[in-house]
Amino acid sequence: MARIIIILSLFLILPICVYADNVGQDLSTLISSQNVKFEDCTKVFNVDNVTLFYQTIAAINANRFTIDEIQSKSGYVLFTAVNKKFLATITNVNTNQAMLRITPADNNYYFQPGIISNIHKYIDLNKSKKVTNINFN
C-alpha cells in the first residue's frame, strides 16, 4: 500500500516540477519579434573553434534555416531565418574556448530571439559529441 501511495504521489508531483522548469521561457516571447540586445547574440562555449564551427552549421541545419554561404577559413556562416539574413561568426578565445556571435546582416536587431536561443541550446546539448569524417566510397 505504501508503494502505491509513493508512486501516485510521484505522478502528481512530477508534472509540477517539470512545469516549474519551463516557467521562465514563454513561447510567445521567443517567436514574436522584439529588440534583441547585442549581448544576447554572443556566447562563449567550452569547445575549440573547429568543433564550434561544425556545431553551428549543424544547429542551423537542425533548425531548418537556409545556409547561404559558408567560409571555413575565416569562420563564418551566412544563413537565412524567417526571411532575415544572419551572420554567425566563430572566433577563438583560447585553446579550449570559442565564441559564437550571431548578428543580423542588416544590423537591425528587431527579430525573434528564439532564432539565437535555439542555436545556442542545440550547441549546448551536442557540444560533447565528436566531429567525425564520413567517407562516401
N, C-alpha and C positions, 0 to 999 in steps of 0.2 A: 504494500500500500504506500509505503514511503517513497519507493521508486517512482510510482505513478505520479505522486504529487510533485516530485522533483522534475520529472520530465514535462509535466503540464506547466509548471512554473517557468521552465526554460522556454517553452513555446510562447508563453505570454510575455516574458521579459525580453527575449532576444529581438523581436521586431522593434521594440522601443529603443534598444541600444543601437541598432543599425540605423534607425531614423535619426538618432541624435548625431551620428557622424556626418550626415549629409545636410544638416540644417544650414550651415554657412554657405552652401552653394545652391543658389536658386537658379533654376534652368532659364527663366526669363532674363535674368541678369547676364547669363553667358551668351545668349543668342540675340539679344537686342543691341543695336548699335549705340555706342556711347564713347565719350572721350576716354582714351586709354593713356595712362601715364607711361612715359618713356622707361621708367624704372621697371615696370611690369613686362617690358619687352626684352629684358636682358636677364639671363640666368647663367650661373656657373655650375657646371656638372663635374663630378669626380671621376671623369674618364679622360683619356687623351683626345686630342683634336681629331685624329683619324676616325676613331670609334664614334665620336660625336657627329662627325660629318655623315657617316653612313646611317647612324641612328636618326638623324634629322631627315634624310631622304626617305627612310622607312616610315617615319612618323607622318610626313607629308603625304606619302602614298597611302598609308593606312587610313588617313582622314579623308581620302578621296579628293584631295586637292590636285590641281593640274600643275605639273612641273614644267616650267617654260624653258629654263636654262640651268645647267649645272657647270660650275667651274671648280674643279677639284684642286687645282694648283693654288688659287687664292682663297679657296674655302667658302664659296657662297652658292646659294641656291635661290633662283628666282622662281616663284610659284604664284598661282592664282587661286584665291579662295573667295567665294561669294562675290564674284565679279570684281575683285580688287587684287592688285598685284602686291606681293610682299617679297622682301629680300631677307633671307636667312643667312647670316654671316657667322662663321665659326672661327674663333681666334684661340690661340694657345695662351693659357695663363701661366702654367708651369708644366712639368713632365706628367703630372697626374691629374691636372685640371684643365678644362677648356670652357670657353664661354660661348653661348649661343645668343645672338641678338637677332630678333625678328622685327623688322620695321616695315611700314608701308612704303611702297616705291614712290608714291606721290607726296609723301611727307604729311599726309592728312591722318591724324591719329583718332579719327572718329570711325570706329568699326566694332565688330563683335569681339569681345575679349576672349570668347571661347575658342577662337582660332588659335591664339597663342597658348592658352592654358591646355588645350587638348594635345598640342605638340609636346609641351613640357611634360604632361602626365605620361604620354606614350614613352618618352625617353626615360623618365624615372622608372617606369615599370620594366623596361627592357634593357637598361644600361649594363646589366651584368651578363647579358648574352654575348658570346664571342662572334666576331665577324669571320665568316668562312668564305673561301673561294668555291665557286661552283664551276665544274668542268662540263662542257656540253659536247663530249665526244661520243 
